[in-house]
Amino acid sequence: MTSNVYNILTEVLLGGSVIALVVALGYLVAAIIGWRGTQRRRRLTRFVVCVGVFAGLVGSQQALLWGIFLPSLGAEASRVHQELGDDVSVVHVGDSVPSIVLTDTAGNIFDLDKLHGKVVLINFFATWCGPCIQELPEIQELWNKNCENDRFALIVIGREETNDSVKDFQATHGFTFPMAADPNRSAYSAFADEIIPRTFLVSPDGRIAHSSTGFSDAEMSKLEAELASLLSTTSR
């Protein structure tokens, strides 16, 4: 569905809902004023009918939005979001991965330079970020599948978060993958200027093999496929 068609239908539905609401209020006021009159029941009945029409029109508009229009955006919205993410990225696919050193919530040192030869998954999130919270269970699934593979490493980094806030978040959600805080954006700024969640997959030769911004099922499927491919290649 094109945006023009959607806009026209939305205007018709919302315009009709406004009219229905105004008429309903008119019948309600008339019924209250003439409470002792013979038209009271009829006016109340018409008020209820108009409220029903109003609710139906608003419901239709929401169904149009969530059931048809937004799903129709699909790949286009994902593409636009990815392009926006690329515009504010410091590194891109094919670039050498920056050097970062962090201490995770368990006290372990994560030194990216020392992980050369491994496939490394790096995710940036924030505890307040809705898409991040949607995405992290998927990251947990990837961790569950690959955590025993000594050719794989993963770190989830809380941008502008403290060690305590990340640790509390990790405990609350039951995540078992390594997590670290990046309170001053020092690690994040080496990869990008804005937008979370962000995910980077680093190949064994130390280059960015995959980069994504935001969260979508399609991007997660691409990440999972690229990760499986790199691990398969590394194992040979």
HUHUTA-V724729 format. One record per residue. N is the residue number from 0. RES is the residue in one letter. OMEGA is omega in whole degrees, 0 to 359 (999 if undefined). Layout:
# HUHUTA-V724729
n-><N	N>
res-><RES	RES>
omega-><OMEGA	OMEGA>
This chain:
# HUHUTA-V724729
n-><0	1	2	3	4	5	6	7	8	9	10	11	12	13	14	15	16	17	18	19	20	21	22	23	24	25	26	27	28	29	30	31	32	33	34	35	36	37	38	39	40	41	42	43	44	45	46	47	48	49	50	51	52	53	54	55	56	57	58	59	60	61	62	63	64	65	66	67	68	69	70	71	72	73	74	75	76	77	78	79	80	81	82	83	84	85	86	87	88	89	90	91	92	93	94	95	96	97	98	99	100	101	102	103	104	105	106	107	108	109	110	111	112	113	114	115	116	117	118	119	120	121	122	123	124	125	126	127	128	129	130	131	132	133	134	135	136	137	138	139	140	141	142	143	144	145	146	147	148	149	150	151	152	153	154	155	156	157	158	159	160	161	162	163	164	165	166	167	168	169	170	171	172	173	174	175	176	177	178	179	180	181	182	183	184	185	186	187	188	189	190	191	192	193	194	195	196	197	198	199	200	201	202	203	204	205	206	207	208	209	210	211	212	213	214	215	216	217	218	219	220	221	222	223	224	225	226	227	228	229	230	231	232	233	234	235>
res-><M	T	S	N	V	Y	N	I	L	T	E	V	L	L	G	G	S	V	I	A	L	V	V	A	L	G	Y	L	V	A	A	I	I	G	W	R	G	T	Q	R	R	R	R	L	T	R	F	V	V	C	V	G	V	F	A	G	L	V	G	S	Q	Q	A	L	L	W	G	I	F	L	P	S	L	G	A	E	A	S	R	V	H	Q	E	L	G	D	D	V	S	V	V	H	V	G	D	S	V	P	S	I	V	L	T	D	T	A	G	N	I	F	D	L	D	K	L	H	G	K	V	V	L	I	N	F	F	A	T	W	C	G	P	C	I	Q	E	L	P	E	I	Q	E	L	W	N	K	N	C	E	N	D	R	F	A	L	I	V	I	G	R	E	E	T	N	D	S	V	K	D	F	Q	A	T	H	G	F	T	F	P	M	A	A	D	P	N	R	S	A	Y	S	A	F	A	D	E	I	I	P	R	T	F	L	V	S	P	D	G	R	I	A	H	S	S	T	G	F	S	D	A	E	M	S	K	L	E	A	E	L	A	S	L	L	S	T	T	S	R>
omega-><180	181	180	179	179	181	179	180	179	179	179	182	181	176	178	180	178	179	180	180	179	179	179	178	177	178	179	178	180	179	180	180	180	187	181	182	182	183	186	184	181	180	177	178	180	175	180	179	180	176	177	178	178	180	180	180	177	178	179	179	179	177	178	181	188	184	186	188	183	176	180	177	173	186	181	179	179	180	180	180	180	179	177	178	179	182	181	176	175	178	182	179	182	179	173	182	179	175	175	177	181	172	183	185	178	179	180	179	174	181	186	180	182	181	178	183	178	171	187	176	181	180	175	183	169	185	181	189	181	178	177	181	175	187	189	174	176	176	178	178	178	178	180	183	192	187	180	178	184	176	184	174	182	173	175	192	179	180	181	177	175	177	180	181	178	180	178	179	180	180	181	184	177	179	182	179	180	179	180	178	177	190	183	180	183	178	182	183	177	182	186	177	184	172	169	356	175	180	177	175	184	180	181	179	175	179	178	181	181	178	178	175	182	179	173	178	182	180	179	177	177	180	181	180	180	178	180	180	180	179	178	179	181	184	182	999>
